[in-house]
Amino acid sequence: MAENNLHSILVKEGLSQSQLASTCGLSSGTVNRIAKQKRTGAPRTNHKILKGIILLTGKEFAYKEVFPSSKEF
């Protein structure tokens, strides 16, 4: 299972998994499983999550900041 920093970023930025899921068009279950590292997101899914974080925070995050051990496509 690939490690990610999604949970810590959500906590730090004061975002909920359901807010992120709604913003990026994914189910809250998918976001939950990825945030809890029970599932590795496909690159396309990870990019949706990254775009959602950027939209919600107004901050720039690099792919590798959120998903350091995942392959980018």
PDB file of N, CA, C and O in Angstrom:
ATOM      1  N   MET A   1       0.843  -1.178   0.000  1.00  0.00           N
ATOM      2  CA  MET A   1       0.000   0.000   0.000  1.00  0.00           C
ATOM      3  C   MET A   1       0.887   1.241   0.000  1.00  0.00           C
ATOM      4  O   MET A   1       1.804   1.350   0.814  1.00  0.00           O
ATOM      5  N   ALA A   2       0.623   2.151  -0.888  1.00  0.00           N
ATOM      6  CA  ALA A   2       1.422   3.367  -0.980  1.00  0.00           C
ATOM      7  C   ALA A   2       1.056   4.334   0.135  1.00  0.00           C
ATOM      8  O   ALA A   2      -0.119   4.517   0.453  1.00  0.00           O
ATOM      9  N   GLU A   3       2.051   4.935   0.713  1.00  0.00           N
ATOM     10  CA  GLU A   3       1.812   5.922   1.748  1.00  0.00           C
ATOM     11  C   GLU A   3       1.483   7.264   1.119  1.00  0.00           C
ATOM     12  O   GLU A   3       1.941   7.581   0.021  1.00  0.00           O
ATOM     13  N   ASN A   4       0.678   8.052   1.833  1.00  0.00           N
ATOM     14  CA  ASN A   4       0.367   9.392   1.362  1.00  0.00           C
ATOM     15  C   ASN A   4       0.213  10.311   2.572  1.00  0.00           C
ATOM     16  O   ASN A   4       0.147   9.857   3.714  1.00  0.00           O
ATOM     17  N   ASN A   5       0.160  11.586   2.299  1.00  0.00           N
ATOM     18  CA  ASN A   5       0.026  12.601   3.336  1.00  0.00           C
ATOM     19  C   ASN A   5      -1.363  13.225   3.342  1.00  0.00           C
ATOM     20  O   ASN A   5      -1.553  14.302   3.907  1.00  0.00           O
ATOM     21  N   LEU A   6      -2.322  12.574   2.732  1.00  0.00           N
ATOM     22  CA  LEU A   6      -3.647  13.156   2.560  1.00  0.00           C
ATOM     23  C   LEU A   6      -4.311  13.464   3.902  1.00  0.00           C
ATOM     24  O   LEU A   6      -4.809  14.572   4.100  1.00  0.00           O
ATOM     25  N   HIS A   7      -4.324  12.514   4.813  1.00  0.00           N
ATOM     26  CA  HIS A   7      -4.987  12.733   6.098  1.00  0.00           C
ATOM     27  C   HIS A   7      -4.377  13.933   6.831  1.00  0.00           C
ATOM     28  O   HIS A   7      -5.109  14.796   7.316  1.00  0.00           O
ATOM     29  N   SER A   8      -3.063  13.992   6.913  1.00  0.00           N
ATOM     30  CA  SER A   8      -2.420  15.086   7.650  1.00  0.00           C
ATOM     31  C   SER A   8      -2.678  16.439   6.979  1.00  0.00           C
ATOM     32  O   SER A   8      -2.813  17.450   7.669  1.00  0.00           O
ATOM     33  N   ILE A   9      -2.748  16.470   5.661  1.00  0.00           N
ATOM     34  CA  ILE A   9      -3.039  17.726   4.958  1.00  0.00           C
ATOM     35  C   ILE A   9      -4.477  18.157   5.231  1.00  0.00           C
ATOM     36  O   ILE A   9      -4.733  19.339   5.463  1.00  0.00           O
ATOM     37  N   LEU A  10      -5.410  17.219   5.206  1.00  0.00           N
ATOM     38  CA  LEU A  10      -6.803  17.559   5.502  1.00  0.00           C
ATOM     39  C   LEU A  10      -6.934  18.128   6.912  1.00  0.00           C
ATOM     40  O   LEU A  10      -7.623  19.127   7.117  1.00  0.00           O
ATOM     41  N   VAL A  11      -6.280  17.499   7.881  1.00  0.00           N
ATOM     42  CA  VAL A  11      -6.335  17.983   9.261  1.00  0.00           C
ATOM     43  C   VAL A  11      -5.706  19.368   9.360  1.00  0.00           C
ATOM     44  O   VAL A  11      -6.288  20.277   9.952  1.00  0.00           O
ATOM     45  N   LYS A  12      -4.530  19.525   8.789  1.00  0.00           N
ATOM     46  CA  LYS A  12      -3.807  20.796   8.853  1.00  0.00           C
ATOM     47  C   LYS A  12      -4.603  21.934   8.225  1.00  0.00           C
ATOM     48  O   LYS A  12      -4.592  23.058   8.728  1.00  0.00           O
ATOM     49  N   GLU A  13      -5.294  21.642   7.127  1.00  0.00           N
ATOM     50  CA  GLU A  13      -6.041  22.673   6.406  1.00  0.00           C
ATOM     51  C   GLU A  13      -7.487  22.811   6.895  1.00  0.00           C
ATOM     52  O   GLU A  13      -8.224  23.672   6.414  1.00  0.00           O
ATOM     53  N   GLY A  14      -7.894  21.969   7.846  1.00  0.00           N
ATOM     54  CA  GLY A  14      -9.242  22.051   8.391  1.00  0.00           C
ATOM     55  C   GLY A  14     -10.323  21.612   7.417  1.00  0.00           C
ATOM     56  O   GLY A  14     -11.429  22.152   7.415  1.00  0.00           O
ATOM     57  N   LEU A  15      -9.994  20.630   6.591  1.00  0.00           N
ATOM     58  CA  LEU A  15     -10.937  20.134   5.591  1.00  0.00           C
ATOM     59  C   LEU A  15     -11.456  18.763   5.987  1.00  0.00           C
ATOM     60  O   LEU A  15     -10.760  17.987   6.642  1.00  0.00           O
ATOM     61  N   SER A  16     -12.681  18.477   5.584  1.00  0.00           N
ATOM     62  CA  SER A  16     -13.222  17.144   5.831  1.00  0.00           C
ATOM     63  C   SER A  16     -13.071  16.292   4.575  1.00  0.00           C
ATOM     64  O   SER A  16     -12.931  16.805   3.465  1.00  0.00           O
ATOM     65  N   GLN A  17     -13.103  15.002   4.777  1.00  0.00           N
ATOM     66  CA  GLN A  17     -13.037  14.085   3.639  1.00  0.00           C
ATOM     67  C   GLN A  17     -14.252  14.260   2.741  1.00  0.00           C
ATOM     68  O   GLN A  17     -14.139  14.152   1.520  1.00  0.00           O
ATOM     69  N   SER A  18     -15.414  14.531   3.332  1.00  0.00           N
ATOM     70  CA  SER A  18     -16.617  14.700   2.515  1.00  0.00           C
ATOM     71  C   SER A  18     -16.560  15.982   1.688  1.00  0.00           C
ATOM     72  O   SER A  18     -17.047  16.004   0.557  1.00  0.00           O
ATOM     73  N   GLN A  19     -15.974  17.053   2.232  1.00  0.00           N
ATOM     74  CA  GLN A  19     -15.786  18.282   1.451  1.00  0.00           C
ATOM     75  C   GLN A  19     -14.906  18.002   0.238  1.00  0.00           C
ATOM     76  O   GLN A  19     -15.215  18.406  -0.883  1.00  0.00           O
ATOM     77  N   LEU A  20     -13.817  17.309   0.488  1.00  0.00           N
ATOM     78  CA  LEU A  20     -12.889  16.993  -0.589  1.00  0.00           C
ATOM     79  C   LEU A  20     -13.554  16.102  -1.628  1.00  0.00           C
ATOM     80  O   LEU A  20     -13.432  16.346  -2.829  1.00  0.00           O
ATOM     81  N   ALA A  21     -14.249  15.080  -1.176  1.00  0.00           N
ATOM     82  CA  ALA A  21     -14.918  14.156  -2.097  1.00  0.00           C
ATOM     83  C   ALA A  21     -15.909  14.906  -2.989  1.00  0.00           C
ATOM     84  O   ALA A  21     -15.950  14.689  -4.200  1.00  0.00           O
ATOM     85  N   SER A  22     -16.693  15.772  -2.393  1.00  0.00           N
ATOM     86  CA  SER A  22     -17.683  16.541  -3.145  1.00  0.00           C
ATOM     87  C   SER A  22     -17.010  17.448  -4.170  1.00  0.00           C
ATOM     88  O   SER A  22     -17.477  17.567  -5.303  1.00  0.00           O
ATOM     89  N   THR A  23     -15.931  18.076  -3.776  1.00  0.00           N
ATOM     90  CA  THR A  23     -15.223  19.009  -4.660  1.00  0.00           C
ATOM     91  C   THR A  23     -14.564  18.302  -5.839  1.00  0.00           C
ATOM     92  O   THR A  23     -14.560  18.823  -6.954  1.00  0.00           O
ATOM     93  N   CYS A  24     -14.013  17.130  -5.597  1.00  0.00           N
ATOM     94  CA  CYS A  24     -13.280  16.459  -6.675  1.00  0.00           C
ATOM     95  C   CYS A  24     -14.091  15.394  -7.400  1.00  0.00           C
ATOM     96  O   CYS A  24     -13.572  14.742  -8.306  1.00  0.00           O
ATOM     97  N   GLY A  25     -15.347  15.205  -7.024  1.00  0.00           N
ATOM     98  CA  GLY A  25     -16.218  14.286  -7.750  1.00  0.00           C
ATOM     99  C   GLY A  25     -15.968  12.819  -7.472  1.00  0.00           C
ATOM    100  O   GLY A  25     -16.201  11.967  -8.329  1.00  0.00           O
ATOM    101  N   LEU A  26     -15.493  12.526  -6.271  1.00  0.00           N
ATOM    102  CA  LEU A  26     -15.268  11.144  -5.865  1.00  0.00           C
ATOM    103  C   LEU A  26     -16.209  10.811  -4.716  1.00  0.00           C
ATOM    104  O   LEU A  26     -16.764  11.710  -4.084  1.00  0.00           O
ATOM    105  N   SER A  27     -16.388   9.541  -4.450  1.00  0.00           N
ATOM    106  CA  SER A  27     -17.212   9.164  -3.303  1.00  0.00           C
ATOM    107  C   SER A  27     -16.425   9.428  -2.028  1.00  0.00           C
ATOM    108  O   SER A  27     -15.194   9.391  -2.022  1.00  0.00           O
ATOM    109  N   SER A  28     -17.151   9.693  -0.952  1.00  0.00           N
ATOM    110  CA  SER A  28     -16.473   9.915   0.325  1.00  0.00           C
ATOM    111  C   SER A  28     -15.779   8.633   0.792  1.00  0.00           C
ATOM    112  O   SER A  28     -14.767   8.692   1.490  1.00  0.00           O
ATOM    113  N   GLY A  29     -16.323   7.482   0.408  1.00  0.00           N
ATOM    114  CA  GLY A  29     -15.684   6.211   0.749  1.00  0.00           C
ATOM    115  C   GLY A  29     -14.325   6.059   0.090  1.00  0.00           C
ATOM    116  O   GLY A  29     -13.378   5.575   0.710  1.00  0.00           O
ATOM    117  N   THR A  30     -14.227   6.471  -1.162  1.00  0.00           N
ATOM    118  CA  THR A  30     -12.943   6.404  -1.873  1.00  0.00           C
ATOM    119  C   THR A  30     -11.919   7.303  -1.200  1.00  0.00           C
ATOM    120  O   THR A  30     -10.791   6.881  -0.945  1.00  0.00           O
ATOM    121  N   VAL A  31     -12.305   8.536  -0.911  1.00  0.00           N
ATOM    122  CA  VAL A  31     -11.393   9.472  -0.249  1.00  0.00           C
ATOM    123  C   VAL A  31     -10.993   8.930   1.119  1.00  0.00           C
ATOM    124  O   VAL A  31      -9.827   9.027   1.503  1.00  0.00           O
ATOM    125  N   ASN A  32     -11.940   8.363   1.854  1.00  0.00           N
ATOM    126  CA  ASN A  32     -11.660   7.808   3.168  1.00  0.00           C
ATOM    127  C   ASN A  32     -10.645   6.675   3.092  1.00  0.00           C
ATOM    128  O   ASN A  32      -9.691   6.643   3.870  1.00  0.00           O
ATOM    129  N   ARG A  33     -10.841   5.753   2.168  1.00  0.00           N
ATOM    130  CA  ARG A  33      -9.914   4.609   2.049  1.00  0.00           C
ATOM    131  C   ARG A  33      -8.512   5.062   1.647  1.00  0.00           C
ATOM    132  O   ARG A  33      -7.522   4.493   2.107  1.00  0.00           O
ATOM    133  N   ILE A  34      -8.423   6.077   0.799  1.00  0.00           N
ATOM    134  CA  ILE A  34      -7.100   6.578   0.400  1.00  0.00           C
ATOM    135  C   ILE A  34      -6.460   7.333   1.559  1.00  0.00           C
ATOM    136  O   ILE A  34      -5.273   7.154   1.834  1.00  0.00           O
ATOM    137  N   ALA A  35      -7.239   8.181   2.246  1.00  0.00           N
ATOM    138  CA  ALA A  35      -6.695   8.950   3.368  1.00  0.00           C
ATOM    139  C   ALA A  35      -6.220   8.049   4.500  1.00  0.00           C
ATOM    140  O   ALA A  35      -5.226   8.353   5.161  1.00  0.00           O
ATOM    141  N   LYS A  36      -6.919   6.950   4.727  1.00  0.00           N
ATOM    142  CA  LYS A  36      -6.533   6.015   5.792  1.00  0.00           C
ATOM    143  C   LYS A  36      -5.538   4.965   5.305  1.00  0.00           C
ATOM    144  O   LYS A  36      -5.198   4.030   6.030  1.00  0.00           O
ATOM    145  N   GLN A  37      -5.083   5.132   4.078  1.00  0.00           N
ATOM    146  CA  GLN A  37      -4.079   4.277   3.454  1.00  0.00           C
ATOM    147  C   GLN A  37      -4.511   2.822   3.385  1.00  0.00           C
ATOM    148  O   GLN A  37      -3.684   1.915   3.474  1.00  0.00           O
ATOM    149  N   LYS A  38      -5.803   2.607   3.228  1.00  0.00           N
ATOM    150  CA  LYS A  38      -6.331   1.261   3.023  1.00  0.00           C
ATOM    151  C   LYS A  38      -6.386   0.928   1.535  1.00  0.00           C
ATOM    152  O   LYS A  38      -6.569  -0.227   1.151  1.00  0.00           O
ATOM    153  N   ARG A  39      -6.228   1.943   0.716  1.00  0.00           N
ATOM    154  CA  ARG A  39      -6.285   1.771  -0.732  1.00  0.00           C
ATOM    155  C   ARG A  39      -5.306   2.741  -1.376  1.00  0.00           C
ATOM    156  O   ARG A  39      -5.134   3.866  -0.907  1.00  0.00           O
ATOM    157  N   THR A  40      -4.679   2.306  -2.436  1.00  0.00           N
ATOM    158  CA  THR A  40      -3.824   3.173  -3.232  1.00  0.00           C
ATOM    159  C   THR A  40      -4.659   3.738  -4.365  1.00  0.00           C
ATOM    160  O   THR A  40      -5.279   2.987  -5.118  1.00  0.00           O
ATOM    161  N   GLY A  41      -4.676   5.041  -4.487  1.00  0.00           N
ATOM    162  CA  GLY A  41      -5.433   5.662  -5.559  1.00  0.00           C
ATOM    163  C   GLY A  41      -4.714   5.526  -6.890  1.00  0.00           C
ATOM    164  O   GLY A  41      -3.486   5.567  -6.959  1.00  0.00           O
ATOM    165  N   ALA A  42      -5.501   5.365  -7.942  1.00  0.00           N
ATOM    166  CA  ALA A  42      -4.924   5.383  -9.284  1.00  0.00           C
ATOM    167  C   ALA A  42      -4.411   6.796  -9.551  1.00  0.00           C
ATOM    168  O   ALA A  42      -4.910   7.750  -8.954  1.00  0.00           O
ATOM    169  N   PRO A  43      -3.431   6.949 -10.430  1.00  0.00           N
ATOM    170  CA  PRO A  43      -2.911   8.291 -10.703  1.00  0.00           C
ATOM    171  C   PRO A  43      -4.006   9.300 -11.056  1.00  0.00           C
ATOM    172  O   PRO A  43      -3.953  10.444 -10.605  1.00  0.00           O
ATOM    173  N   ARG A  44      -4.981   8.900 -11.843  1.00  0.00           N
ATOM    174  CA  ARG A  44      -6.066   9.816 -12.222  1.00  0.00           C
ATOM    175  C   ARG A  44      -6.880  10.241 -10.987  1.00  0.00           C
ATOM    176  O   ARG A  44      -7.252  11.408 -10.860  1.00  0.00           O
ATOM    177  N   THR A  45      -7.147   9.309 -10.097  1.00  0.00           N
ATOM    178  CA  THR A  45      -7.874   9.608  -8.857  1.00  0.00           C
ATOM    179  C   THR A  45      -7.053  10.539  -7.974  1.00  0.00           C
ATOM    180  O   THR A  45      -7.584  11.497  -7.413  1.00  0.00           O
ATOM    181  N   ASN A  46      -5.768  10.259  -7.852  1.00  0.00           N
ATOM    182  CA  ASN A  46      -4.895  11.108  -7.045  1.00  0.00           C
ATOM    183  C   ASN A  46      -4.840  12.529  -7.588  1.00  0.00           C
ATOM    184  O   ASN A  46      -4.797  13.487  -6.817  1.00  0.00           O
ATOM    185  N   HIS A  47      -4.842  12.670  -8.903  1.00  0.00           N
ATOM    186  CA  HIS A  47      -4.843  14.014  -9.498  1.00  0.00           C
ATOM    187  C   HIS A  47      -6.148  14.744  -9.186  1.00  0.00           C
ATOM    188  O   HIS A  47      -6.131  15.950  -8.941  1.00  0.00           O
ATOM    189  N   LYS A  48      -7.265  14.043  -9.190  1.00  0.00           N
ATOM    190  CA  LYS A  48      -8.545  14.658  -8.817  1.00  0.00           C
ATOM    191  C   LYS A  48      -8.485  15.145  -7.376  1.00  0.00           C
ATOM    192  O   LYS A  48      -8.937  16.248  -7.067  1.00  0.00           O
ATOM    193  N   ILE A  49      -7.932  14.330  -6.505  1.00  0.00           N
ATOM    194  CA  ILE A  49      -7.795  14.707  -5.098  1.00  0.00           C
ATOM    195  C   ILE A  49      -6.900  15.929  -4.963  1.00  0.00           C
ATOM    196  O   ILE A  49      -7.233  16.860  -4.230  1.00  0.00           O
ATOM    197  N   LEU A  50      -5.782  15.939  -5.649  1.00  0.00           N
ATOM    198  CA  LEU A  50      -4.862  17.074  -5.595  1.00  0.00           C
ATOM    199  C   LEU A  50      -5.551  18.351  -6.071  1.00  0.00           C
ATOM    200  O   LEU A  50      -5.417  19.396  -5.434  1.00  0.00           O
ATOM    201  N   LYS A  51      -6.277  18.280  -7.169  1.00  0.00           N
ATOM    202  CA  LYS A  51      -6.994  19.463  -7.674  1.00  0.00           C
ATOM    203  C   LYS A  51      -8.034  19.931  -6.670  1.00  0.00           C
ATOM    204  O   LYS A  51      -8.219  21.133  -6.481  1.00  0.00           O
ATOM    205  N   GLY A  52      -8.717  18.986  -6.023  1.00  0.00           N
ATOM    206  CA  GLY A  52      -9.701  19.344  -5.003  1.00  0.00           C
ATOM    207  C   GLY A  52      -9.072  20.069  -3.830  1.00  0.00           C
ATOM    208  O   GLY A  52      -9.623  21.055  -3.341  1.00  0.00           O
ATOM    209  N   ILE A  53      -7.928  19.595  -3.376  1.00  0.00           N
ATOM    210  CA  ILE A  53      -7.220  20.247  -2.269  1.00  0.00           C
ATOM    211  C   ILE A  53      -6.834  21.667  -2.659  1.00  0.00           C
ATOM    212  O   ILE A  53      -7.004  22.599  -1.873  1.00  0.00           O
ATOM    213  N   ILE A  54      -6.322  21.828  -3.852  1.00  0.00           N
ATOM    214  CA  ILE A  54      -5.905  23.151  -4.319  1.00  0.00           C
ATOM    215  C   ILE A  54      -7.108  24.089  -4.410  1.00  0.00           C
ATOM    216  O   ILE A  54      -7.018  25.249  -4.005  1.00  0.00           O
ATOM    217  N   LEU A  55      -8.233  23.597  -4.938  1.00  0.00           N
ATOM    218  CA  LEU A  55      -9.439  24.423  -5.026  1.00  0.00           C
ATOM    219  C   LEU A  55      -9.950  24.833  -3.649  1.00  0.00           C
ATOM    220  O   LEU A  55     -10.330  25.987  -3.446  1.00  0.00           O
ATOM    221  N   LEU A  56      -9.963  23.907  -2.714  1.00  0.00           N
ATOM    222  CA  LEU A  56     -10.504  24.192  -1.388  1.00  0.00           C
ATOM    223  C   LEU A  56      -9.602  25.087  -0.542  1.00  0.00           C
ATOM    224  O   LEU A  56     -10.094  25.879   0.261  1.00  0.00           O
ATOM    225  N   THR A  57      -8.297  24.969  -0.715  1.00  0.00           N
ATOM    226  CA  THR A  57      -7.367  25.730   0.126  1.00  0.00           C
ATOM    227  C   THR A  57      -6.866  27.007  -0.535  1.00  0.00           C
ATOM    228  O   THR A  57      -6.493  27.959   0.152  1.00  0.00           O
ATOM    229  N   GLY A  58      -6.857  27.033  -1.852  1.00  0.00           N
ATOM    230  CA  GLY A  58      -6.267  28.170  -2.554  1.00  0.00           C
ATOM    231  C   GLY A  58      -4.748  28.150  -2.495  1.00  0.00           C
ATOM    232  O   GLY A  58      -4.093  29.131  -2.849  1.00  0.00           O
ATOM    233  N   LYS A  59      -4.191  27.034  -2.049  1.00  0.00           N
ATOM    234  CA  LYS A  59      -2.735  26.881  -1.946  1.00  0.00           C
ATOM    235  C   LYS A  59      -2.258  25.889  -2.985  1.00  0.00           C
ATOM    236  O   LYS A  59      -2.996  24.999  -3.408  1.00  0.00           O
ATOM    237  N   GLU A  60      -1.017  26.057  -3.386  1.00  0.00           N
ATOM    238  CA  GLU A  60      -0.414  25.128  -4.337  1.00  0.00           C
ATOM    239  C   GLU A  60       0.228  23.969  -3.586  1.00  0.00           C
ATOM    240  O   GLU A  60       1.013  24.170  -2.659  1.00  0.00           O
ATOM    241  N   PHE A  61      -0.109  22.786  -3.989  1.00  0.00           N
ATOM    242  CA  PHE A  61       0.511  21.573  -3.466  1.00  0.00           C
ATOM    243  C   PHE A  61       1.061  20.795  -4.649  1.00  0.00           C
ATOM    244  O   PHE A  61       0.398  20.658  -5.677  1.00  0.00           O
ATOM    245  N   ALA A  62       2.272  20.289  -4.498  1.00  0.00           N
ATOM    246  CA  ALA A  62       2.851  19.431  -5.529  1.00  0.00           C
ATOM    247  C   ALA A  62       2.313  18.019  -5.339  1.00  0.00           C
ATOM    248  O   ALA A  62       2.003  17.610  -4.220  1.00  0.00           O
ATOM    249  N   TYR A  63       2.205  17.285  -6.426  1.00  0.00           N
ATOM    250  CA  TYR A  63       1.726  15.905  -6.379  1.00  0.00           C
ATOM    251  C   TYR A  63       2.509  15.104  -5.349  1.00  0.00           C
ATOM    252  O   TYR A  63       1.927  14.365  -4.555  1.00  0.00           O
ATOM    253  N   LYS A  64       3.830  15.253  -5.364  1.00  0.00           N
ATOM    254  CA  LYS A  64       4.693  14.473  -4.471  1.00  0.00           C
ATOM    255  C   LYS A  64       4.564  14.892  -3.007  1.00  0.00           C
ATOM    256  O   LYS A  64       4.970  14.136  -2.124  1.00  0.00           O
ATOM    257  N   GLU A  65       4.011  16.071  -2.723  1.00  0.00           N
ATOM    258  CA  GLU A  65       3.755  16.460  -1.340  1.00  0.00           C
ATOM    259  C   GLU A  65       2.623  15.624  -0.738  1.00  0.00           C
ATOM    260  O   GLU A  65       2.662  15.255   0.436  1.00  0.00           O
ATOM    261  N   VAL A  66       1.634  15.338  -1.551  1.00  0.00           N
ATOM    262  CA  VAL A  66       0.465  14.609  -1.093  1.00  0.00           C
ATOM    263  C   VAL A  66       0.675  13.107  -1.249  1.00  0.00           C
ATOM    264  O   VAL A  66       0.333  12.330  -0.358  1.00  0.00           O
ATOM    265  N   PHE A  67       1.237  12.707  -2.378  1.00  0.00           N
ATOM    266  CA  PHE A  67       1.433  11.287  -2.705  1.00  0.00           C
ATOM    267  C   PHE A  67       2.911  11.023  -3.002  1.00  0.00           C
ATOM    268  O   PHE A  67       3.277  10.792  -4.155  1.00  0.00           O
ATOM    269  N   PRO A  68       3.763  11.054  -1.971  1.00  0.00           N
ATOM    270  CA  PRO A  68       5.210  10.952  -2.215  1.00  0.00           C
ATOM    271  C   PRO A  68       5.691   9.648  -2.835  1.00  0.00           C
ATOM    272  O   PRO A  68       6.707   9.635  -3.530  1.00  0.00           O
ATOM    273  N   SER A  69       4.993   8.570  -2.598  1.00  0.00           N
ATOM    274  CA  SER A  69       5.477   7.287  -3.120  1.00  0.00           C
ATOM    275  C   SER A  69       4.648   6.781  -4.306  1.00  0.00           C
ATOM    276  O   SER A  69       4.813   5.637  -4.730  1.00  0.00           O
ATOM    277  N   SER A  70       3.771   7.615  -4.836  1.00  0.00           N
ATOM    278  CA  SER A  70       2.919   7.194  -5.957  1.00  0.00           C
ATOM    279  C   SER A  70       3.514   7.642  -7.279  1.00  0.00           C
ATOM    280  O   SER A  70       4.239   8.633  -7.358  1.00  0.00           O
ATOM    281  N   LYS A  71       3.186   6.884  -8.312  1.00  0.00           N
ATOM    282  CA  LYS A  71       3.618   7.249  -9.651  1.00  0.00           C
ATOM    283  C   LYS A  71       2.656   8.280 -10.220  1.00  0.00           C
ATOM    284  O   LYS A  71       1.438   8.153 -10.101  1.00  0.00           O
ATOM    285  N   GLU A  72       3.229   9.299 -10.838  1.00  0.00           N
ATOM    286  CA  GLU A  72       2.433  10.335 -11.472  1.00  0.00           C
ATOM    287  C   GLU A  72       2.299   9.992 -12.939  1.00  0.00           C
ATOM    288  O   GLU A  72       3.227   9.440 -13.531  1.00  0.00           O
ATOM    289  N   PHE A  73       1.166  10.307 -13.536  1.00  0.00           N
ATOM    290  CA  PHE A  73       1.044  10.023 -14.974  1.00  0.00           C
ATOM    291  C   PHE A  73       0.872  11.286 -15.748  1.00  0.00           C
ATOM    292  O   PHE A  73       0.753  11.248 -16.973  1.00  0.00           O
TER     293      PHE A  73
END
